[in-house]
Each structure stands twice: as structure tokens, then as C-alpha cells.
Amino acid sequence: MAITPLGEDEFQRGPKQILESISPTLDPFEEPFAAAIPERRILFPLTYRLEQAQFDVLVRAARATGDDDLYVSATERATAVSGYDAQDPFVQDWLVSLDRRNDVESFDLSVETAYYSARGAWGLLISHEDHGVIGGRTDFMEIIRAHWPPSENPPVHSLVSSAHPPLQEGLTIEQSVTRLREFSDETIPIESRPLEEQVYAFIEYWKWWRRTTGYDYEFVSPLLRHVYGDEEGDRILRASGWTD
């Protein structure tokens, strides 16, 4: 079997320590990577479940480091407090063998997620705000930089007027979304661009939120400096017009 679901005990016994060696914070917004992760990038936009072409490139890059397996884990863990039933658990982690092509549809992902090396050589964290932070060894990142494809189906989000009427009972999710879009005031800009331009689309997204809400979103500048280094991070911030 190429994709093996893991139980919570199995995650705690091994993958958890590997994941935390790559990302001590498990936070895609705040210093996600350990100092030992040498090269990093911001990816935007991304969904929790990667598009197949993106996953295939990730696997190709993982193989370049000598990996035979990778892990996929929810980083927003369900617990007893949040309704997780240890007697009837749902899958939050998978071990993926790289000896064959795997279908991303196998992963049921609806929370912040990590894809990471079984040997701790690289990691990708995906946030609930549609961005990812990826980092790893140079041989891994060379393939990511050369071949990572833009999202073919970037997410679409809209601001919904507070004046919209209550939704009717019995609507499907699709019907509810369609109904809410009828009362959307504005579509939030999410652009799909080549890899090295994705950080600028990421900043444009947060500039839009800053203009719209008046909040500072103070995590943006420290995240850029953490991912790209102080000098390059500051250059990107200046080029994009982001001010602290």
C-alpha cells in the first residue's frame, strides 16, 4: 500500500519529533523553520490538499534528497477538548511511500497541514490563509525552484455583506455558498503566479486586507525576513510597497 494511515500513537512515537525538528513552532505565520533548514520560500496560493502536479514535484524533490517516504500531518490537531474521540479516531497522519505515484485525493484535509521528509530534510506547512512555507536542503529546493507549478485552481474568497438574510435550513454546502455569493460585496484578490513571484502575490493579499480592515498584520515583515533572510526579505518588502 503506497499510502498508510497512521494512528495517533504512531504519530506520537516518531513523526511528531521529526516534524518538530523541521518546524519547532508548527506555525506558518511565525518563524516556522528550525535554523538547520537552510533554504526557504513562501508559496501562494495553496490549499491544504496540494494539486496533483504540485504533489508530484514535491515527491520528485523529496527523492532527490534520498527520501523513500514522506509524511502528511494535520498541524491543527483534533483533541479530546475539541471533540476528538480517542476510541473512534479519524485519520490525521499518513505515511506515503515514494516508490509509486500517489493520488492526492487520498488525503482528507480540512485543517492546517504539513508535508515533510521522513528523515527531517525538508518540510512544507500550509496555513488557513492559503499560503505555504517550504524549506529544506539545497538539492530539494533546487527542484522546487525549477519546477513548482502555480495553482491551476486558486481559491476564491469574497466578503459577504452583513445585511445578507439568514440562510434557509436544508441547503447543501454548494447551495449555501452560491447564496452567500449573491450578497458578496467584493472578491478578495488571490493571484496565481510563478514561484518566485508568489511572495509578491502573498503580500498583495495582505495589503488588501490591511486597506480593508485597518489592521496592521504585523506578522508579514518578520515572516519575510525569517524565510528569505533579513537583506532579501527587506528588499522584497520595499519592492512590494509593504511598510511596517
Phi and psi in degrees as GROMACS dihedral restraints (atoms count N, CA, C in turn):
[ dihedral_restraints ]
;  ai    aj    ak    al  type     phi  dphi    fc
    3     4     5     6     1   -77.4    20    10
    4     5     6     7     1   -30.6    20    10
    6     7     8     9     1  -120.8    20    10
    7     8     9    10     1   119.4    20    10
    9    10    11    12     1  -114.4    20    10
   10    11    12    13     1   115.4    20    10
   12    13    14    15     1   -65.2    20    10
   13    14    15    16     1   143.4    20    10
   15    16    17    18     1  -114.7    20    10
   16    17    18    19     1   144.6    20    10
   18    19    20    21     1   -81.9    20    10
   19    20    21    22     1   168.7    20    10
   21    22    23    24     1   -60.8    20    10
   22    23    24    25     1   -39.7    20    10
   24    25    26    27     1   -63.5    20    10
   25    26    27    28     1   -40.2    20    10
   27    28    29    30     1   -64.0    20    10
   28    29    30    31     1   -40.8    20    10
   30    31    32    33     1   -61.7    20    10
   31    32    33    34     1   -45.5    20    10
   33    34    35    36     1   -65.8    20    10
   34    35    36    37     1   -28.9    20    10
   36    37    38    39     1   -79.3    20    10
   37    38    39    40     1   -17.1    20    10
   39    40    41    42     1  -153.1    20    10
   40    41    42    43     1   -64.4    20    10
   42    43    44    45     1   -55.8    20    10
   43    44    45    46     1   -35.2    20    10
   45    46    47    48     1   -58.1    20    10
   46    47    48    49     1   -44.6    20    10
   48    49    50    51     1   -68.2    20    10
   49    50    51    52     1   -37.3    20    10
   51    52    53    54     1   -63.7    20    10
   52    53    54    55     1   -47.2    20    10
   54    55    56    57     1   -60.5    20    10
   55    56    57    58     1   -44.0    20    10
   57    58    59    60     1   -71.8    20    10
   58    59    60    61     1   -21.9    20    10
   60    61    62    63     1   -72.2    20    10
   61    62    63    64     1   -26.6    20    10
   63    64    65    66     1   -84.0    20    10
   64    65    66    67     1   -45.7    20    10
   66    67    68    69     1  -134.2    20    10
   67    68    69    70     1    92.0    20    10
   69    70    71    72     1   -60.4    20    10
   70    71    72    73     1   -31.9    20    10
   72    73    74    75     1   -88.0    20    10
   73    74    75    76     1   -24.1    20    10
   75    76    77    78     1    54.3    20    10
   76    77    78    79     1    28.7    20    10
   78    79    80    81     1  -119.3    20    10
   79    80    81    82     1   109.6    20    10
   81    82    83    84     1   -71.8    20    10
   82    83    84    85     1    -1.8    20    10
   84    85    86    87     1  -103.4    20    10
   85    86    87    88     1   -19.3    20    10
   87    88    89    90     1  -139.7    20    10
   88    89    90    91     1   104.1    20    10
   90    91    92    93     1    41.4    20    10
   91    92    93    94     1    63.5    20    10
   93    94    95    96     1   -68.8    20    10
   94    95    96    97     1   -27.0    20    10
   96    97    98    99     1  -103.6    20    10
   97    98    99   100     1   146.1    20    10
   99   100   101   102     1   -68.2    20    10
  100   101   102   103     1   156.4    20    10
  102   103   104   105     1   -60.6    20    10
  103   104   105   106     1   -25.3    20    10
  105   106   107   108     1   -74.3    20    10
  106   107   108   109     1    -9.8    20    10
  108   109   110   111     1   -86.2    20    10
  109   110   111   112     1   107.2    20    10
  111   112   113   114     1   -80.6    20    10
  112   113   114   115     1   -33.9    20    10
  114   115   116   117     1  -126.9    20    10
  115   116   117   118     1   140.5    20    10
  117   118   119   120     1  -145.3    20    10
  118   119   120   121     1   157.1    20    10
  120   121   122   123     1  -149.2    20    10
  121   122   123   124     1   157.3    20    10
  123   124   125   126     1   -98.9    20    10
  124   125   126   127     1   131.9    20    10
  126   127   128   129     1  -111.2    20    10
  127   128   129   130     1   134.6    20    10
  129   130   131   132     1  -160.2    20    10
  130   131   132   133     1   132.6    20    10
  132   133   134   135     1   -89.7    20    10
  133   134   135   136     1   159.7    20    10
  135   136   137   138     1  -139.4    20    10
  136   137   138   139     1   151.7    20    10
  138   139   140   141     1  -107.6    20    10
  139   140   141   142     1   163.0    20    10
  141   142   143   144     1   -54.4    20    10
  142   143   144   145     1   -44.5    20    10
  144   145   146   147     1   -93.9    20    10
  145   146   147   148     1   111.9    20    10
  147   148   149   150     1   -58.8    20    10
  148   149   150   151     1   152.5    20    10
  150   151   152   153     1   -67.9    20    10
  151   152   153   154     1   153.3    20    10
  153   154   155   156     1   -57.4    20    10
  154   155   156   157     1   -41.8    20    10
  156   157   158   159     1   -63.8    20    10
  157   158   159   160     1   -36.0    20    10
  159   160   161   162     1   -68.3    20    10
  160   161   162   163     1   -43.8    20    10
  162   163   164   165     1   -63.1    20    10
  163   164   165   166     1   -38.7    20    10
  165   166   167   168     1   -63.4    20    10
  166   167   168   169     1   -38.9    20    10
  168   169   170   171     1   -68.0    20    10
  169   170   171   172     1   -39.3    20    10
  171   172   173   174     1   -59.1    20    10
  172   173   174   175     1   -44.5    20    10
  174   175   176   177     1   -64.0    20    10
  175   176   177   178     1   -42.7    20    10
  177   178   179   180     1   -59.1    20    10
  178   179   180   181     1   -43.6    20    10
  180   181   182   183     1   -67.6    20    10
  181   182   183   184     1   -38.4    20    10
  183   184   185   186     1   -62.5    20    10
  184   185   186   187     1   -42.3    20    10
  186   187   188   189     1   -61.7    20    10
  187   188   189   190     1   -32.3    20    10
  189   190   191   192     1   -64.2    20    10
  190   191   192   193     1   -24.4    20    10
  192   193   194   195     1   -86.8    20    10
  193   194   195   196     1    -5.2    20    10
  195   196   197   198     1    96.2    20    10
  196   197   198   199     1     6.3    20    10
  198   199   200   201     1   -69.7    20    10
  199   200   201   202     1   138.8    20    10
  201   202   203   204     1  -102.8    20    10
  202   203   204   205     1   -16.1    20    10
  204   205   206   207     1  -143.8    20    10
  205   206   207   208     1   158.8    20    10
  207   208   209   210     1  -137.2    20    10
  208   209   210   211     1   163.0    20    10
  210   211   212   213     1  -111.6    20    10
  211   212   213   214     1   149.6    20    10
  213   214   215   216     1  -124.3    20    10
  214   215   216   217     1   126.8    20    10
  216   217   218   219     1  -139.1    20    10
  217   218   219   220     1   142.9    20    10
  219   220   221   222     1   -71.7    20    10
  220   221   222   223     1   129.3    20    10
  222   223   224   225     1   -96.1    20    10
  223   224   225   226     1   -14.1    20    10
  225   226   227   228     1   -95.4    20    10
  226   227   228   229     1    94.5    20    10
  228   229   230   231     1   -81.0    20    10
  229   230   231   232     1   133.7    20    10
  231   232   233   234     1   -74.1    20    10
  232   233   234   235     1   136.9    20    10
  234   235   236   237     1  -132.1    20    10
  235   236   237   238     1   175.6    20    10
  237   238   239   240     1   -59.9    20    10
  238   239   240   241     1   -33.8    20    10
  240   241   242   243     1   -65.7    20    10
  241   242   243   244     1   -37.1    20    10
  243   244   245   246     1   -93.4    20    10
  244   245   246   247     1    12.1    20    10
  246   247   248   249     1   103.4    20    10
  247   248   249   250     1     6.1    20    10
  249   250   251   252     1   -73.5    20    10
  250   251   252   253     1   128.1    20    10
  252   253   254   255     1  -103.6    20    10
  253   254   255   256     1   108.2    20    10
  255   256   257   258     1   -62.4    20    10
  256   257   258   259     1   -22.7    20    10
  258   259   260   261     1   -81.5    20    10
  259   260   261   262     1   -17.6    20    10
  261   262   263   264     1  -139.9    20    10
  262   263   264   265     1    63.1    20    10
  264   265   266   267     1   -73.0    20    10
  265   266   267   268     1   151.9    20    10
  267   268   269   270     1  -103.1    20    10
  268   269   270   271     1   161.8    20    10
  270   271   272   273     1   -76.6    20    10
  271   272   273   274     1   130.1    20    10
  273   274   275   276     1  -120.8    20    10
  274   275   276   277     1    -5.4    20    10
  276   277   278   279     1  -145.4    20    10
  277   278   279   280     1   146.9    20    10
  279   280   281   282     1  -138.3    20    10
  280   281   282   283     1   144.4    20    10
  282   283   284   285     1  -102.4    20    10
  283   284   285   286     1   124.6    20    10
  285   286   287   288     1  -114.3    20    10
  286   287   288   289     1   116.8    20    10
  288   289   290   291     1   -77.8    20    10
  289   290   291   292     1   137.7    20    10
  291   292   293   294     1   -97.4    20    10
  292   293   294   295     1    15.9    20    10
  294   295   296   297     1   -85.8    20    10
  295   296   297   298     1     1.5    20    10
  297   298   299   300     1  -155.2    20    10
  298   299   300   301     1   165.9    20    10
  300   301   302   303     1   -75.4    20    10
  301   302   303   304     1   132.4    20    10
  303   304   305   306     1  -113.0    20    10
  304   305   306   307     1   147.3    20    10
  306   307   308   309     1   -93.9    20    10
  307   308   309   310     1   122.5    20    10
  309   310   311   312     1   -65.0    20    10
  310   311   312   313     1   -17.8    20    10
  312   313   314   315     1   -64.0    20    10
  313   314   315   316     1   -12.3    20    10
  315   316   317   318     1   -70.5    20    10
  316   317   318   319     1   -18.4    20    10
  318   319   320   321     1   -97.4    20    10
  319   320   321   322     1   125.7    20    10
  321   322   323   324     1   -97.5    20    10
  322   323   324   325     1    95.5    20    10
  324   325   326   327     1  -120.2    20    10
  325   326   327   328     1   124.7    20    10
  327   328   329   330     1  -139.5    20    10
  328   329   330   331     1    12.2    20    10
  330   331   332   333     1  -137.2    20    10
  331   332   333   334     1   174.8    20    10
  333   334   335   336     1   -56.8    20    10
  334   335   336   337     1   138.4    20    10
  336   337   338   339     1  -135.0    20    10
  337   338   339   340     1   150.4    20    10
  339   340   341   342     1  -124.0    20    10
  340   341   342   343     1   137.1    20    10
  342   343   344   345     1  -110.9    20    10
  343   344   345   346     1   130.3    20    10
  345   346   347   348     1  -155.6    20    10
  346   347   348   349     1   155.8    20    10
  348   349   350   351     1   -65.5    20    10
  349   350   351   352     1   137.7    20    10
  351   352   353   354     1   -70.5    20    10
  352   353   354   355     1   -11.6    20    10
  354   355   356   357     1  -111.3    20    10
  355   356   357   358     1     5.4    20    10
  357   358   359   360     1    79.0    20    10
  358   359   360   361     1    20.4    20    10
  360   361   362   363     1   -86.0    20    10
  361   362   363   364     1   -18.2    20    10
  363   364   365   366     1  -164.4    20    10
  364   365   366   367     1   165.9    20    10
  366   367   368   369     1  -160.9    20    10
  367   368   369   370     1   154.2    20    10
  369   370   371   372     1  -133.1    20    10
  370   371   372   373     1   121.3    20    10
  372   373   374   375     1  -110.2    20    10
  373   374   375   376     1   134.9    20    10
  375   376   377   378     1  -117.7    20    10
  376   377   378   379     1   130.8    20    10
  378   379   380   381     1   -96.1    20    10
  379   380   381   382     1   168.0    20    10
  381   382   383   384     1   -74.6    20    10
  382   383   384   385     1    -4.6    20    10
  384   385   386   387     1  -105.3    20    10
  385   386   387   388     1    23.2    20    10
  387   388   389   390     1    71.9    20    10
  388   389   390   391     1    20.0    20    10
  390   391   392   393     1  -118.1    20    10
  391   392   393   394     1   158.0    20    10
  393   394   395   396     1  -125.4    20    10
  394   395   396   397     1   154.9    20    10
  396   397   398   399     1  -121.6    20    10
  397   398   399   400     1   124.2    20    10
  399   400   401   402     1  -122.8    20    10
  400   401   402   403     1   140.6    20    10
  402   403   404   405     1  -156.5    20    10
  403   404   405   406     1   155.1    20    10
  405   406   407   408     1   174.1    20    10
  406   407   408   409     1  -167.1    20    10
  408   409   410   411     1   -63.7    20    10
  409   410   411   412     1   160.2    20    10
  411   412   413   414     1   -60.7    20    10
  412   413   414   415     1   -41.4    20    10
  414   415   416   417     1   -64.3    20    10
  415   416   417   418     1   -35.0    20    10
  417   418   419   420     1   -66.6    20    10
  418   419   420   421     1   -49.1    20    10
  420   421   422   423     1   -71.0    20    10
  421   422   423   424     1   -26.4    20    10
  423   424   425   426     1   -59.2    20    10
  424   425   426   427     1   -42.3    20    10
  426   427   428   429     1   -71.8    20    10
  427   428   429   430     1   -40.1    20    10
  429   430   431   432     1   -59.8    20    10
  430   431   432   433     1   -47.8    20    10
  432   433   434   435     1   -63.1    20    10
  433   434   435   436     1   -35.8    20    10
  435   436   437   438     1   -81.6    20    10
  436   437   438   439     1   -28.0    20    10
  438   439   440   441     1  -128.9    20    10
  439   440   441   442     1    -4.0    20    10
  441   442   443   444     1   -63.7    20    10
  442   443   444   445     1   124.3    20    10
  444   445   446   447     1   -88.8    20    10
  445   446   447   448     1   144.5    20    10
  447   448   449   450     1   -62.5    20    10
  448   449   450   451     1   156.0    20    10
  450   451   452   453     1   -64.7    20    10
  451   452   453   454     1   129.3    20    10
  453   454   455   456     1   -78.9    20    10
  454   455   456   457     1   -28.0    20    10
  456   457   458   459     1  -128.4    20    10
  457   458   459   460     1    72.8    20    10
  459   460   461   462     1   -63.4    20    10
  460   461   462   463     1   147.9    20    10
  462   463   464   465     1   -64.2    20    10
  463   464   465   466     1   152.6    20    10
  465   466   467   468     1  -118.5    20    10
  466   467   468   469     1   121.4    20    10
  468   469   470   471     1  -123.2    20    10
  469   470   471   472     1   145.2    20    10
  471   472   473   474     1  -133.3    20    10
  472   473   474   475     1   147.3    20    10
  474   475   476   477     1   -79.7    20    10
  475   476   477   478     1   132.8    20    10
  477   478   479   480     1  -106.8    20    10
  478   479   480   481     1   131.2    20    10
  480   481   482   483     1   -58.9    20    10
  481   482   483   484     1   138.1    20    10
  483   484   485   486     1   -67.5    20    10
  484   485   486   487     1   -10.5    20    10
  486   487   488   489     1   -87.6    20    10
  487   488   489   490     1     1.9    20    10
  489   490   491   492     1   -67.4    20    10
  490   491   492   493     1   145.0    20    10
  492   493   494   495     1   -71.8    20    10
  493   494   495   496     1   160.6    20    10
  495   496   497   498     1   -59.7    20    10
  496   497   498   499     1   145.1    20    10
  498   499   500   501     1   -74.1    20    10
  499   500   501   502     1   145.9    20    10
  501   502   503   504     1   -69.9    20    10
  502   503   504   505     1   149.5    20    10
  504   505   506   507     1   -72.1    20    10
  505   506   507   508     1   149.8    20    10
  507   508   509   510     1    89.2    20    10
  508   509   510   511     1    -0.1    20    10
  510   511   512   513     1   -75.2    20    10
  511   512   513   514     1   145.6    20    10
  513   514   515   516     1   -73.3    20    10
  514   515   516   517     1   167.7    20    10
  516   517   518   519     1   -58.7    20    10
  517   518   519   520     1   -44.8    20    10
  519   520   521   522     1   -61.4    20    10
  520   521   522   523     1   -42.2    20    10
  522   523   524   525     1   -65.9    20    10
  523   524   525   526     1   -37.2    20    10
  525   526   527   528     1   -65.4    20    10
  526   527   528   529     1   -44.4    20    10
  528   529   530   531     1   -62.2    20    10
  529   530   531   532     1   -44.3    20    10
  531   532   533   534     1   -60.3    20    10
  532   533   534   535     1   -41.6    20    10
  534   535   536   537     1   -65.6    20    10
  535   536   537   538     1   -42.9    20    10
  537   538   539   540     1   -65.5    20    10
  538   539   540   541     1   -36.0    20    10
  540   541   542   543     1   -65.3    20    10
  541   542   543   544     1   -23.1    20    10
  543   544   545   546     1   -65.2    20    10
  544   545   546   547     1   -21.4    20    10
  546   547   548   549     1  -112.4    20    10
  547   548   549   550     1    18.0    20    10
  549   550   551   552     1   -73.2    20    10
  550   551   552   553     1   132.7    20    10
  552   553   554   555     1   -83.3    20    10
  553   554   555   556     1   -34.0    20    10
  555   556   557   558     1  -163.0    20    10
  556   557   558   559     1   142.1    20    10
  558   559   560   561     1   -88.7    20    10
  559   560   561   562     1   131.7    20    10
  561   562   563   564     1   -76.1    20    10
  562   563   564   565     1   130.4    20    10
  564   565   566   567     1   -72.5    20    10
  565   566   567   568     1   119.6    20    10
  567   568   569   570     1  -131.9    20    10
  568   569   570   571     1   110.8    20    10
  570   571   572   573     1  -104.4    20    10
  571   572   573   574     1   140.6    20    10
  573   574   575   576     1   -99.7    20    10
  574   575   576   577     1   119.9    20    10
  576   577   578   579     1  -132.4    20    10
  577   578   579   580     1   167.6    20    10
  579   580   581   582     1   -58.1    20    10
  580   581   582   583     1   159.4    20    10
  582   583   584   585     1   -49.7    20    10
  583   584   585   586     1   -54.2    20    10
  585   586   587   588     1   -71.4    20    10
  586   587   588   589     1    -9.2    20    10
  588   589   590   591     1  -100.0    20    10
  589   590   591   592     1    -5.4    20    10
  591   592   593   594     1   -67.8    20    10
  592   593   594   595     1   -30.6    20    10
  594   595   596   597     1   -62.3    20    10
  595   596   597   598     1   -33.7    20    10
  597   598   599   600     1   -71.5    20    10
  598   599   600   601     1   -37.0    20    10
  600   601   602   603     1   -64.8    20    10
  601   602   603   604     1   -37.6    20    10
  603   604   605   606     1   -60.4    20    10
  604   605   606   607     1   -45.5    20    10
  606   607   608   609     1   -67.7    20    10
  607   608   609   610     1   -39.5    20    10
  609   610   611   612     1   -60.7    20    10
  610   611   612   613     1   -38.2    20    10
  612   613   614   615     1   -59.3    20    10
  613   614   615   616     1   -46.1    20    10
  615   616   617   618     1   -77.5    20    10
  616   617   618   619     1   -25.8    20    10
  618   619   620   621     1   -64.8    20    10
  619   620   621   622     1   -39.5    20    10
  621   622   623   624     1   -61.9    20    10
  622   623   624   625     1   -46.5    20    10
  624   625   626   627     1   -63.4    20    10
  625   626   627   628     1   -38.3    20    10
  627   628   629   630     1   -62.3    20    10
  628   629   630   631     1   -45.9    20    10
  630   631   632   633     1   -63.3    20    10
  631   632   633   634     1   -37.5    20    10
  633   634   635   636     1   -77.0    20    10
  634   635   636   637     1   -39.3    20    10
  636   637   638   639     1  -104.0    20    10
  637   638   639   640     1   -22.7    20    10
  639   640   641   642     1    82.2    20    10
  640   641   642   643     1    -0.9    20    10
  642   643   644   645     1   -77.6    20    10
  643   644   645   646     1   157.3    20    10
  645   646   647   648     1   -83.5    20    10
  646   647   648   649     1   -30.2    20    10
  648   649   650   651     1    50.5    20    10
  649   650   651   652     1    61.8    20    10
  651   652   653   654     1   -68.8    20    10
  652   653   654   655     1   -10.6    20    10
  654   655   656   657     1   -72.6    20    10
  655   656   657   658     1   -20.1    20    10
  657   658   659   660     1   -61.2    20    10
  658   659   660   661     1   -53.8    20    10
  660   661   662   663     1   -63.2    20    10
  661   662   663   664     1   -48.7    20    10
  663   664   665   666     1   -60.4    20    10
  664   665   666   667     1   -35.9    20    10
  666   667   668   669     1   -65.0    20    10
  667   668   669   670     1   -43.8    20    10
  669   670   671   672     1   -60.2    20    10
  670   671   672   673     1   -42.9    20    10
  672   673   674   675     1   -68.9    20    10
  673   674   675   676     1   -35.2    20    10
  675   676   677   678     1   -66.6    20    10
  676   677   678   679     1   -42.1    20    10
  678   679   680   681     1   -77.0    20    10
  679   680   681   682     1   -44.4    20    10
  681   682   683   684     1  -104.1    20    10
  682   683   684   685     1    -5.9    20    10
  684   685   686   687     1    89.8    20    10
  685   686   687   688     1   157.7    20    10
  687   688   689   690     1   -59.9    20    10
  688   689   690   691     1   -48.3    20    10
  690   691   692   693     1   -66.6    20    10
  691   692   693   694     1   -51.3    20    10
  693   694   695   696     1   -70.1    20    10
  694   695   696   697     1   -37.0    20    10
  696   697   698   699     1   -59.9    20    10
  697   698   699   700     1   -44.7    20    10
  699   700   701   702     1   -65.7    20    10
  700   701   702   703     1   -36.4    20    10
  702   703   704   705     1   -63.4    20    10
  703   704   705   706     1   -43.6    20    10
  705   706   707   708     1   -64.7    20    10
  706   707   708   709     1   -41.8    20    10
  708   709   710   711     1   -62.3    20    10
  709   710   711   712     1   -43.7    20    10
  711   712   713   714     1   -64.2    20    10
  712   713   714   715     1   -44.6    20    10
  714   715   716   717     1   -62.9    20    10
  715   716   717   718     1   -30.5    20    10
  717   718   719   720     1   -89.3    20    10
  718   719   720   721     1    -8.1    20    10
  720   721   722   723     1    79.8    20    10
  721   722   723   724     1    17.4    20    10
  723   724   725   726     1   -83.7    20    10
  724   725   726   727     1   128.9    20    10
  726   727   728   729     1  -120.9    20    10
  727   728   729   730     1   142.5    20    10
